[in-house]
Amino acid sequence: MGRSATVVSPLVAAGFAMLLAACSGVVAGAPSVAGAGEPIYGLPVSEHTRAELAVAAAARDLAPCGLLDRELVASFGQVTAYGPVGDLSTCHAELVPPRGTATNPVWVEVTVGEREPTEETGAGEATSGIEVRPAVGALPGTCTLYFALPPVPDVRDDVAARRWGHVSYLDGAGGTGDSAAGDDCAEARTVLGSVVGRLRSSTSGLSDVPLAQQDPCRVVEKLSGRGVETFTPGSRPYECLLTLGGGAEASVQLALSPEPSPAGGPETVELDGKPFTFFRDALSCHYYFYPGAVFDTNLPSSPASERDKIGNRLTASVAASAPSCVDAETLVLAAAEVFDY
């Protein structure tokens, strides 16, 4: 498999260098050049990147389903689905409240490891010593509460951005009579109190999904000599952002996805004798593969209507994306060496 060179104009290269300098979070005594310092995964990194990797690793050590108490969720109604979902940072539960219907379920989610709140938030408040910020402008029956994750030992706040989590409660009927005393945040605050208690007692435990215990930046181990200039965790702890030779930006993501459709979905291609899902959009080439077994988030008590939902059957997925399809192929083949179980 050959590689194609990516040509970057001096103006773009200069702008990219300025962006790196602006984001490097350099402090007195720290390396002043991105990528300088002791190596991690075989590549020298700055103090800022080293701290960001530590903060992301601490977030991955918090299993979201270890924070979302299933018995507590069941006190709100009949639970029909429960388990990890999405980018491995989220635990999701669906339930039918006493006055609700299966066609309008309630959703409860706990997500951990966000670099910052993704919504506008109100004034912060303290819950058992942890900063909490409510999302503002929510729809009726919806409440999201962001909470700061505990600080990571030996990581200074002025070097690495802290990480956040959030609790969300969504009444599928649009808040038409299920929220306690008409308070759309009553249940979310109850869940948050439980989450904070588990955070403080360190009872979250590790995820039972093997991929959730992995650092996506480990792919750099398999890219020695292939033009990786820098790498750093993304906005979620299961994403790694890489700068390739010439300044091209690429990424590797670990996630959970619905089972790939045998027909009508993205193209399947073969690289080095292994099958990969492939598609290209206006910006990048994307390759996926699916290590590990399929599992179902439905509970044994789930009605048949819930068991038929394709979204409840999930499988681990690894994605590699880059502007150049050759670079994307290199990334996904390296990822397959690291994450193929």
C-alpha positions, 0 to 999 in steps of 0.5 A: 500500500503506497502513501501519498504526500500532502502538500501544505502551503506556507500560509496554512502551515504557519497558521497551524503552527500558531494554533498549536502554540495557542492550544499548547497550554505551556507553563513556566518550565514546560517544553515550549515546542509541541511534541517535545519531552519524554515519549509516550507511545514512542512519540515525544509529547509536551507537558500539556499533552501528557496531562491531557492523556492522564485526565482522559485516562482517569475519565475512562476509569469511570464506568458510566454504568457503574455510576447510573444505579439501575435500581434507582432508575427502576424507582421511576418506572418499568425499565425496558433497556439499560446499558452502555451506548454511543461513544462508550462514555454514556450509560443509557436507560429507557423506562415506562413511567407509571402514567406513561406509555411504551411509545413515549419512554423516559430516557435517563443518561449518565455521560462522563469525560467531556472536555466541557459542557456542550450546552449553555449552562447556568450558574454553578452550584456545589453538590457534596463539594462537586461543581454542578451547572444546569443546562439552560433553555431545555425543552419541557420535561427535559433536564441536563445537569453537568458536573465536574469530575474529581481532579486527577492527582499530580495534574495541575489545573493550569496545564490540562483542561478538567473533564465533565460529566452530565446527567440527563432526564428526558420525559418522552411525553414532553413533561406531560405529567410525570415529573415530580411536583412539576419539577423537570429536574427532580429526577435528574437531581436524584440521579445526580446525587447517586452519581456524586455518591458513587464518585466520592466512594470510588464504586464505579468500577471498570466497564465490562466492555473490553474496548472501553478500557483502551486508550485510542491514542495507543494506535500511535505505537503502531505508527512509528516512522509513519509521519505522526507529528502530534497526538492528543485526546479529543473532546471525549476520552475515546477519541484521539486526534493526530497530526500527520506529516504535512499538517493533515489532521486525522482521528481514531475513535472507539465507540458502540454502534448498531450492528452494521446492516448487511444491505443498503449500508456503507461499502465493505472493502478488504485491506490486507485480507481483512474486511472494513466498512468504508465511506467518504464525505466532503472532508475525509475518508472513514474506515470502520471495523467491529471487534468484539461480540454483539450485545443487547441492552434490553432487560429480560423483562423488556416487552417484545416491542422493545426487543425488536429495536435494532438500536438495542443491539450494539457492537464495539466499533473502531473508526479511523478518519483522515483527509487522505484515503491512504492515510485513513487506510494506514490508521485503520490497519494500525488500529486493527493491530491494537484493538482487534479482539 
